[in-house]
Amino acid sequence: MQDEATIHYRSVWISDVHLGTRGSQAGALLGFLRTFDCDTLYVVGDLIDIWAMKRGVFWTQDHSDVIQKILRKGRKGSKIIYIPGNHDERITDFTGDYANVHIQPRAFHTTVDGRRLLVAHGHELDTVVQNMGWLAHVGDIGYQLLLRLNTPVNFLRRLFGRGHWSLSAYVKSSVKNVVNFIGGFEESMVHFASDAKAQGIICGHIHTAAIRKIKGLDYYNTGDWVESLTALVEETDGRIKLLKFSPSGEILKTLAVCGAFDKVAPESAAVEDEAVSRD
C-alpha cells in the first residue's frame, strides 16, 4: 500500500501500542500512520511490550511495518520523540538523539496558544509499577487473559445477533477499585504537571482516553491501540482532538476537541470506552 499522507498535523501523540502481543492492533495504527504527516510525532510509551515478549513473542509483518513507518516519518522530516513506558522501559538504556528520533524520559510541548504541557507515559506515578513490580506483572497477565476471552465471548454474541462487547473494558469500568485507581491516577498526573510548572499533561499508561479539566489543569490521555484505538492530534490552528479509529485505521469519529484558545471541556467530557455501554 502506498503512503497517502493526505493530512498534515502540527503534532500527533500515540501510546500503548504493545507491539509483540496478540492484542496489539498494529494494522489499525499502520493505517492511521499512512494517512498523515506531522511536524512532531510523540510516542508516549509502551510501543513494544517487552514484558509480554519475555513470556512469548507474537510478531507479524504489521508490527515491523509500524516501526519502519515511524522511522520513515523521521527520515522525511518529522521530529520523533519516543518516551519509554513501563512495558518498554529497557529502551531507556538508549536515551539520546538519533537523527530525528529522540529517546527521552519525558518532554514538554508548547501549544499554539502558548500552553506548556508535560508529556509523560504515566507509570512514574503508578505505585504498583514502582513499588510492587511483581504485582504489576501479575495484573498484566490478567489483562491479557481478559483480552483473549473477548474473542470467544464475541463469537457467541454474534451467533445470537448481538454486537461487539468488550469484557476487559467492562471490567475496567465497573470494578470499583479500578475506577478509583483511574481517578486517582488522573489527579496525580495533573499534580505532576503542576510541579513541573506546566499547564497540563499528556499521558497514556491506563488505556483510558480522555480530554478533561482537573483542578484547573488540562488532562489529556491518548488511550491505546489494543482496545480503544485512539490518538491525540494537534491541528495547525492549535485545536487538539481525540480521535477514534476503525480496525483499518480510518477515523471513525472525533471524541473530544480542545480549541487553541478555548478552555478544555469540563470533567463530564471524559471519554469512556464505548464498548462498555454497548450491548
N, C-alpha and C positions, 0 to 999 in steps of 0.2 A: 504494500500500500504506500502510495506517495504521500509526502507531507503536504497538508493543506495550508496550515498556518494562516487561516483567514481572519484571525482576531489578534489584536495587539493589546496586551495588558501592561500597565506600569509595573505591577508586582503580582506574584502568584504564591500561595502557600499551600503545600500538601504535607501530610504526615501520616504515620501509621499505615504504611503500605504492606508491611510484613511479608516482603518477598522471601521465598524459601519455604512457604507454608501453603497448604491446600486452600486455606481460607482467603488468601490474597486475591483480590480482583484485579490482577495486573493488566488483563486485557482491557478493562474499563479505563484504567489510568492511562494506558498507552493510547487509547482512542482520544482521550482528552488532550494529552500532550501533543498529539499530532495536529490539533486544530489551532494552536496559538503560538505566538512568540511573545517575549516579555523582556523588560529591562532587567528584572531580578526575579529569580526563582528561589524560594526558600523551601528546603526540605527539612521539616521540623521533627525529625527523629523517627526511629523505628522503620526506616526504609527497608532494611534487611533484618529478618528475625533470626539473629544468631542463637538466641535461647532455644527456639524450636528446632533449628538445624542441628543442634547437638543431639537431639532425640531422633532425628530423621529428616533428610533433605527432600523437599518436593520442589523441583525447579523445572520450569517449562521455558520454551523459547520466548514467550511473552515476558517472563521475568528478566531474561537477558536483554530483551529489547527495551524495557523500561530504563535500565541502567544506561544502555547505549544512547537512548533518546535524550536523557538528561545531560549526558556528557556532550552530545551533539549540539544541544542548545548553548552550552558553554562555548563550544568552538565557534558558533555563529554569532557570539557577542553578548549573550545573556550572562549576567553575573549569577553564579550558583552558590548559594550559601547553605551548607549542609550542617545541621545542628544535631548531633547524635542523641538518641534517646537511651532508654534502659535496655531495650532488646538489641540494639546495635552499639552498645557502649564501647566495644572494643575499637570502634572507629576513632575514638578519642586519642588513641595511640598515634594517630596520623594527623593530629591537629596542625594546620598550616595552610599555606596558599599554593595551589597547583594551577597555574594559569588563571582561568576564570572561575575555578572551583575553590571555594574557601571553606575549610572544615574548622568549626569553632564551637565552643560550648553554648553560646547564646549570641544574640545580635540585637541591634536597635534599628528600628525602621522609622523614618520620618515621613508622615503623610503629606499630601498636597497642602492641607490647611495647617501644617506645622506641628501636628501632634507627634510626640515621641513615644513609640510603642516598643516595649520589650518583647523579643521573640525568644521563646524557650520551649523545650519539649514539655516539661512539667513534672517529670519524675523526680526532680530535685526536691520537691516538697511532698512527695509521697512517702510517708513514714514507713509503710510496709516495705517498699522497694529499698529504702535507705537503711533500715534497721533490721529487717527480717527478710533478707533476700530469698531464703528457702521458701517462705510462705508466699512470696510473690510468684515464685516458680510453680508452686502448687496451684495457686489461683489461675495462672496462665494455662496449665494443663486442664483445669476445669472449664475454662472459657473455650478452649479448643474442642473439648468434648461437646459442649453445647452447640458450637458451630456445626459439628458433624451430625448432631441429632436433628438440625434443621432440615437436612436432606430427606430422611425418611418421614419426618412429620409432614413436610410439604407434599411429598409423594401421596400420602394418604389423603391430604386435604384436596389435592387435585382430583383424586378418584371420586370424591363427594362433591365436586364442583365448587370448592372453596378457593379463595385467593391465597396469595403468598402470606406467610406469617412467620415471624422470627422468634423462636423460643428464647434464644440468647438475649435479644433485645427486650423481650417481655420480662425476663428475669432481672435484667439490669435496671429496668424502670420500676419494677414492682417490689423488689426486696428492699425493705426499709433501710437496712444498713448500707446498701449500695447507693440508694438515693441520698442518704445523709452524707456518704463519702463524697459524692459528686458535688453536692452543695458546699461542703467544707473545702474541697479542692478548689472550686472556683473562687471562694473568698480568699483562700491562701494565696492564689495566684495574683489577685489584684493587690494584695498586701506586698507581695514580692515585687510587683511593678512599682508600687509607691515607694518602697525602699530604694529602688533603683532610679528614683526621680523621673519616672515615666508616667505618661497619662493613661496608659493602658497596657494590655498584654495580648499577644497572640501565641497560642499554645496548642498542644494536641494531647496525647497520652491516654485520656479517658474514653476515647471513641464516642464522644457526645458533642456533636456540632452545635454551636451557638454563637449568637451575637447578642450581647446584653450589656446593660449598665449595672455595675455593682459598686455601691458605696462611692459613687461619683467618678469611677474609673471605667474605662472601656474594656470589656472582656470579649475576646474572640477565641473560638475553638474550631479548628479545621475539620474535626470529625475524623474519618478514617476511610481506608479503601479495602475494608473487609466486609462491612455491612452497609454503612450509611452512604458510601460513595460520594463524598463531599469535599469541597475545596473552597478556599477563600481567594478572591481575586480583587485587585485594585485597578479600577478603570483609570484612564489617563486624566479624567476630570476629578479623580480623587474618591469616587464612590467605592466603598468596599462591599462586595457581595458575597454571600454564602450560597454556593451553587450545589445542586444535587444532580447526579449523573445516572444515566442508564448503564446496564452491563456492557454496552458497546461504546461507552464514553461520550454519548451525546448529552447535552444539557437538557434535563427534564424540567427543571423549574428553578427559580430564584427563591430561596427560602427566607432570606432576610437581606436588607440593604442598609448601609450606613452612609449617608451623603457626606461629602467632603466638608461641608460647612453646616451640617445638621448634627444634632445630638444622636448618640446611639439610642436605639429603641429601648423602652423600659424592660424590666425583667420578664414581663409577660411574653416578650418576643423571643425568648429562648426556644431553640428548635429541638423538639423531641424526635426520636426515631419514629418515622411514620409507620413502620411495621408493627409497632406496639399497639396502635389503636385500630389497625385494620383487621377485620375478621375475614 
